[in-house]
Amino acid sequence: MSFVTQSNISAELQYQEFLERVITFTLCTIPSCVFLFINGTMLFTLRSKFVFRDTCRYILLFNLLIADTAQLAVCQVLFLLSVCRITLTYPVCGALTVFANITNVISPLTLMVMSLERCVAVCLPLRHAMIVTNRNTRLAIIAVWTSSSLHNIFRVILLLDFPFKDLPSLQMTNLCNDFNMLLGFKSKVYDNAFTGFLFASAAIVIISSYVGVIIAARSASTGKASALKARNTLVLHLVQLCLSLSSTIYNPMLIALIKIVQTVVFIRLHKFLYVLIILFPKCLSSLIYGLRDQTIRPILLTHLGCQLKPKTVSVSG
C-alpha cells in the first residue's frame, strides 16, 4: 500500500513538473513570437521607403533592431533549452553564447552613436549635415560591429585556455548560458571588467549628450518648445540605453538570487526575470521609436494591420 502511495505521489509530482514546463513554454514563447513579429515588421518598415534607407538616424535604428532581434531569437532558444533541461556540448553552447554576446554589445554601442548623432544635430545644427553623413554612419556601424567582434574573439581566446582535454567529455553538465561558459578565472574577470566599462562608457556618453543638448537648447532662439523636444529625445535614448544594458545584469542577478532563495522560488523568479529583463526590452525599443516617430508610425501601423491607408511620408525631426 505504501509503495502504491509513493508511486502515485511520484506520478503526480512528475505531472505537475511537466504541466509547469508546458505553461512556461507557452507563456514565454507566445510573447517572444509576438515581439519577433513586431521587430520584423519594424525592420521591414525601415527598408520599405527610401527616406528610411537614406536617413542616418533610421540607418542606425535599423542596425539596433537587427541586433535586438537576433539576440531575442538566440535568447529564446537558450531559454527553451533550459526549460526542457536539454544540455549541449561546449562547442555548440559556445557558438550560441558568442553570437548572443555580439548582439548584446552592439545594442548599447549603437545607442551611444545615436545619442551622439542627436547631440550633434542640436548642438551643431549647421555642421550636422557635414558630420553625420551616410558614409560616416556606415563607418560607425562597421566600428560598432568590429568592436563587438574583437571583444568576443578575446573571450573565445580566454575560453580556449581552459583545459578541455582534462574533461571526460565535451558534453556540458550544466545548462547552456553565457555565465556557464565563463570557465576560467580570467574569463570571469575580463567579462566583469568589460561589462563595467560598457556601463561607464554608456553613462558618460548619454549624460554628456544630455547636458550638451540641454545647454544648447536653452541658449537657442527657438524657445521652450525646442528645449522640451531636446529633453524628450535624450530621455528616450537614456531609457533605451537602460533597457539595452539591463540584459547584462541578468546573469549576475540570477547568481545573487540562487544564494538567497529556495530552488523552487528561484526557478519561478528565473522565468519572470527572463520575460522582464530579456524579452520586453528587446521589443520596447522598436515600439518606442516606431510609435513616437511621426514618419514611421503611420507606415508601421499599416504593416501591423492597425490602419488601412498609410499617410504621406515626410522627414520629421
Buried (B, 14 or more C-beta within 10 A) or exposed (E): EEEEEEEEEEEEEEEEEEEBEEEBBEEBBEBBEEBBEBBBBBBEBBEBBEEBEEBBBBBBBBBBBBBBBBBBBBBBBBBBBBBEEEBBEBEEBBEBBBBBBBBBBBBBBBBBBBBBBBBBBBBBEEEBEEEBEEEEBBEBBEEBBEEBBEBBEEBBEBBEEBEEEEEEEEEBEEBBBBBBBBBBEBBEEBBEEBBEEBBEEBBEBBEEBBEBBBEBBEEBEEEEEBBEBBBEBBEBBBBBBBBBBBBBBBBEBBEEBBEEEEEEEBBEBBBEBBBEBBBBBBBBBBBBBBEEBEBBBBBBBBBBEEBEEBEEBEEEE
